[in-house]
Amino acid sequence: MPAKSKAQQMAAGAALAAKRGEMKKSELRGASKSMEKSMTKKELEEFASTSRKGKPGHVDHHR
């Protein structure tokens, strides 16, 4: 499942770094914190590896 926005891709990257032990979990905020808890390492790798080209900065999920 690819990331739908740059923000989502970046949050997944931060969550993946924490899951790998490359950064402290306590440093995570917002979406990256919940992603780290709820997603597997493989899922995070898929989101984080999504190309940012052509992606919007943010996606409004309330529509």
N, C-alpha and C positions, 0 to 999 in steps of 0.2 A: 504494500500500500504506500504510494508516494505521498510526500508532504504536499499540502495544498497551498502553502504560503511560505515566504522566506522566514517569517517569525516562527512558524511551526518547525521548519527544518532546523533552525538555529536552536530552538528549545530541545529538540531531539538530540542534537549534538552535545549540548550541555548535560543532558540526562545520561547519555551514553558514556561521556567522560567520567561522570560520578559512578556509574555502574561498573566501569572498568577500574576504578580506584585512582584515576588520574586527577581528580579534584574531590574535595570534601562534599559529601551529601548535604551538609549544613549550609553550603554556599548556594544551593539551588533555591530558586524562587518561582512562584507562580506555576505556569504550565510545565516547565521542566521538572519541577519537584513532583508533580502528580504523574507525569510521564514516567519518571524513574521508578516510582512505586508500582504502577499499573501495567507497564509494558516489559516484554522480554528483551534481552540483549539483541536478539535477531530482529525484532520489530523496530527497535531503536536504530539499528544499523541501516535498515531499509529507509526509514524516514530521514536520517541524517545524510545518507548518500544521495538523496534526491537533488538533481540539478536545480539551482536557483534561477537559471535563465528563464525569463518569461513568467515567473511567478509574481503574484502581487505581494506587497509588503505584509498585509493582513487580510484575512477573509472573515466577513461577517457571517457567523453561524446562526444568527437569530432570524434569518429570512426564510 
